[in-house]
Amino acid sequence: MMFDFDPVQTLGIAIMVLYTGMLLIRHIPFLRNNDIPVPVVGGLMFAVITSLAYGQFGLHLHFDMALKEPLMLAFFASIGLGADVRMLARGGPQLLLFGVLCLVYLIVQDGIGMLTAIGLDLHPLVGLLSGSITLSGGHGTGAAWAEQFSNTANLAGAMELAMACATFGLILGGLIGGPVAGRLIRKHDLKPEARRPARQDDAQTDEHPINPDNFLLSLFYIVVCLTVGKLLAGAMSGFAFTLPAFVWSLLIGVFIRNATFFHKHIRVHSTSLNLIGSLSLSLFLAMALMSLQLWELLGLAGPLLVLLGVQVTGIVIFASFITFRFMGGEYNAAVVAGGHCGFGLGATPTAVANMEALTRRFGPAPQAFLVVPLMGAFFIDLLNAIVIQGYLSLPVFGF
């Protein structure tokens, strides 16, 4: 039995999924105390229920995800519109340091995957597919490499494995980031830094309460970022080096945000932007998770559990002992460690959802919200491509 839902109905169900997540977190201390993001709780619960309904009654739900990509782009546009270049200058050393840590972990992640695959008597390429290709790269990177491995190395089931790793990585990244960072915060009794007094040169950002005027203007900026970003992504698609639409949307947001320093009539209302970005992120993740068809992944359950179990152990150890300590060992570093778990196993939206859950409970971490999204949006894919090519040059792969 098949039920189809149009975009508006899908949006309504996504909102119900978020409310379900809020209700579960409110009444289940384990979820509340470990800072699991609301969309991860609600979306995963919904996916489990629909999978059980499919198995028991043959009930299949089909959602029209036309709004999913615009919501993702709106989230990245809001990140760009909040990116003050003066903050980037202040956070530059931290961003560089975090980039080095991410590069080191990409190398470790693929090494873990390859050694685990060999230990399970699987092809070493399976280790790469269950490593940074899918876990740090996501579904798109996983699909591209899986197709290449199927064509050039005749690797059977490459696409199914890649999609399964990326899917479960998205879930696991949302589940472990909060507990890892929360444990660090409680263990070391970390507190957020006191807010700096507002400086005269920071007065460009309008911090009046939300009203229809400033909310509508913020929404207009988001729409401009989405429209121009998609146009630029399409125009640049034929070039050797291309950027995805979400990066272009983020860049347009950065341009608009920093134009406020040179034109007094261009204003950015941070509170409205944060609200739009947070809602977009939550709805995007809810849609991504509620549409999971878990029954399609059961055939890969055995090897997948081992491969992902080892990878989860790796990112937990690395984020807890390496990322946290090298990023300074203070509150912002703990939040960064939670974000690293998010996009080390899932995606940048998962990382930000982890950090939002943490900061709602423990307090603001502005530097973490600058460093992690910028690394996830701009640099991680480039670093990942370099590491993957480096591994493929090893004699064991024969490329």
N, C-alpha and C positions, 0 to 999 in steps of 0.2 A: 504494500500500500504506500503510495507516494503522496506527499503533501508539498506543494510549492508555495513559497512565500515571496512576495514582491519586496522591493527595497524598503518601503515604508513599514511593512509588517516585520521585516528582518530587523529594522532599527528598533521597533517596539519590543521585539523579543530580546535584543541586546540590552536594552534598558532594564527589562525584567531580570536578565541574567546578572546585571550589576547589583540590583536590589537584593537578589538572592545571595550574592557574595557578601554584601553588607550584613544581611541578616545572619548568615552563618558565622561570620567573623565576630559579630556582636555576642553570639550565644555559645561559641566554642572557644574556650580559653587558649587551646593550643594554637589555633590560627591567629588569634589576637596577639598572643605573646610572642609569636615568631614573625610577625610583620609580613604575612603573606599578602600580596596585592589583591584587592577586591576582584578585578577582572579575571585573575588566574583562578581564584576560588570558585567564582560563579561559573566561568566558562568551562572549567574542567568538570565541575559537577554536572553541568548540562550535557557535556559530551558523553560522560559516563551513562547518564540516564537514557539519552537517545540511542547509544550503542546497545544497551540492554533491551530497549524497546525494539530495536531492529532484530536482535538475536531471538527474542521471544515471540514477537508478533509480526515480524517482517515490515515494521513501520519505518519508512525512510523519509526524512525531512530534507528538502532542498531549499537553500536560502539564496536569494539574489544579493550578491555582495557588491553591488554597484557603488555603495557608499564607503566601502572598506578602504579603497585606495585614497579617495579624497580626505578621509579622516586621518590616515597616516601622514599625508602631505601637510595637512593642517597642523598636526603635531610638530613636524619638523620646521614648518614656517614659524610657529610660535617660538621655537628654540632660537631660530635666526633673529627674529624680531626682539628677542631679549638679550642678544649677544652684543654687549657694549665692547668696542675694541679696546677701551681702556682697561676693562676687566681682563680681556685676553692678554694684554701686555703684562698685567700683574700676575696672571696665571700661566704665562708662557713657560717658565721653568718647570712647573708642575705638569703641564701638558707634555713637554718633552720627556720628562722622567716617566710619566705614565705610558707614553708611546714606546719607550725602551722596554718597560715591563711587559707590555702587550706583545711586543715582538718576541721577547724571550718565551712568553707563555705559548705563543703560536708554535714555536719550534718544539717546546715540551709537549704540547697537545698532540701534534702529529707524531712525535716519537712514541708517546703513550699508545696512540691508536695503532701504529704499525707494529709495535712489539706485542700488543694484545692480540691483534689479528694473527700474527705468526704463531703465538702461543696457542691459539684456537685452531691452528692448521688451516687458516683462511688466506686468501691472496693478500699480499701487503697493500694493494690498492684499497681493499676494504678498510684497512686501518686509516688511510687518508680520508676516505669517505665518511668514516665515523669520527674523524678528527676535525681539524680547522675548516675543512671544505664546507661541512654542513653546520657544525656547532658555532663557529665564529662567522662563517659566511652566510648561513641561512639557506632558505629554500631555493632562491634564484641561483646562487653559486653552486649549490649541491646539484641542481638539475643540469646545469651547464657541464660540470665535470663528469657527472654520471653518464651523460650522453657520449662524451668523448671517450670515457673508459669502456663503454659498451662497444663503440665502433672500433677503437684502436687496439684494445686488449681483450675484446670478446668477454667482458666481465658480466656474467649472468646475474640478473636481479639488481643491477647497479642503481637503477632509478628508484625502485621500491625501497632499497636500503637507504638511499640518500634522503628520500622524503620522510621515511620513518625516523631517521636520526635527527633531521631538522625539526620535525614535529615534536618529538619527545624532548629534544634539547630546549625548545621554546617553553615547554611546561616545566622542566626541571630548573631552568634558569630562573623562572619566577618563583619556584618553591624554595630554593636554597639560599637565594641572595639575602632575604630578610633575616633568616636565622643566623647566617654566618656573620653579618654585620651587627645584628643585635647582640650576639654573644660577645663580640669584641667590645662593643660599647659598654655592656654591663660588666664584663671581666675587668676592664681597665678604668671603669667609672668615668667615661668620657662625657664631656659636655660641649654643646655648641659654643662658638665664640660669641661674645657680646656684640650686638650690632654696633657698627661704627656710627657716629653722628653724621648726619647728612652734610655733605660738603657743598660749597657753592657751585662747583663744576658738575655736580651730579643732579642738579635741579632741573635738568631737561625733561626727566621722566615725570609725567603727571601722576600723582598718587592720590587724587581725589577718589571718593567712593564710586563704585560702578553706577553709571546711569545710562539711559538709552543712547545718549550722544557718544560717550567714549566707548561703549560696548560696540555700537554700530561702526564706528571708525576702526576699531581693532578688527572687527569681522571683515571690513573692507580690505584692510591690509593683508589679512590672511588670504582672501580671494585673489588679490593681486599676485601674491607670492605663488599660489597654486597655478594660476593662469599663465603667468610669464614663465614660471619654472617648467611647466609641461611644454610650452612653445620652444623654449631653449633646448630642452632635452630632445625634442623631435628634430630641431634644426641641426643639432650637433651629432645626431645618431650615425651619420655616415663617416665621421672622423675616426682616426685610429684610436684616439683616447677619448672615451665618452664618460659622462657622469649620469647617474640615474636621476629621475625627475625629483626625488626627494632632496637630493643634494642641491639641485638648482633652486628649489623652493626655499631651502635654508639660506642659500647665498643671497637671494633676492631679499629675504627678511633681514639679513645682516646689513645689506646696503641701505634699506629703508630705515632701520634702527639707527644707524650711524649718520644718516642724513639729518637727523634731528639736531646734531651739533652745529650744522651750518645753515639751517633754515628754521627760524623760530616758529613758523606756521605748521611745521610737520611735528606732530606730537605722538608719542607712544604711551599708552596707558597700560602699565605693567600688570595691574590686577586683572583687568579684562583679558589680556593676553594669556595670563596664567590659567584663568578659568577656562578659556577656549581650548588651550593646549591640553589641560588635564582631562577635560571631557572627551576631546578627540582621541587621546591616548587610551582612555578607559574603554571607549566604545570600539576602537580598533581592535584592542586585545580581546574584548569580549566576543566580537565577531570572528576573529581568527580562531579562538579556542572552541567556541560553541559549534563550529562547523566541522570539527575533527571527526573523521570516520574511523574510530579506533579499531573496529572489527577488521579493517583492511590491513592492520599492522600485526595481527596476532601470529601470522605465519613466520614472522621474523623474531618472535619473542625471545627465544633462547639465546642466540648470539648477541642480539641487540641488548639484552639485559646486562650481559657481561661487558660488552664494549662501552655502553653508557655508564654502567656502574663504576668502571675504572676511571672514566673521564670525569665523572662527578667528584670522585675522591681526589683526582688531580687538581681540579679548579678550587675545591674547598681548601686544600692544603696550600696551594699557591696564593690564593687571595688572603688567607688568614695569616700566613707567615712571611710572604714576600711583598705582595701588593700593599698590605696594611703598614708594614714596617718601613718600606722604602718610600712610601708616600707621606711619611711623617709620624705615624703612630698616634695620631690624634683623632678627633671626632670626624673631621672631613675625610681623613684617610679610611676610617671604618666604613663610611657611606660609599666612598669610591670602591672599596673592596666588595660591598654588596652589589654595586653596579657592574663591576668586573665579572661577577658570577652571572649576571643577567646577560651580557652580550658575549661572554666567553662560552656560554652554552646555548643562548637563544638569539636575541637581537637587541638593538639599541632601545626600542620601546619597552622591552622587558626590563632592561637595566634601569631606565628612568622610572618605571612603575615600582621597582624595588626601592629606589631611592626616595620616591614620593611617600611610600608606605613608612619608610624609616623616619623621614623628616616630619611627617604628620605626628608621629609619636614622640620623637626625641628632640626635635628642633631643627632650624634651618641649617643647610650646608651649601652655601652659595658656590664655593669653589668646586665641589663635587659636581654640581649641576652645570658648571662650565666645562670641566675637563672631560667627563665621561661622554656627554652627547657629541662634543666636537671630535673626540677620538672615534666614536662609533660611526659618525656621519662621514667624516672626511678621510681618516687615515687607516682604519682597520682593514678595509678591503684591499688597499694597496699593499700594506704589510703582509696580508694573508696571501696575496698573489705571489709575492716574492718568495715567501716560505714554501708554498706549494711547488713552485718551479724548482726551488732548490732541492727539495726531496725527490722530485721526479727525475732529477739529473743523476741520482744515485744508481749504480749498476744493477741493483736488485729489481728495478722497475723496467729497465730495458727501453726507455724512451730516448 
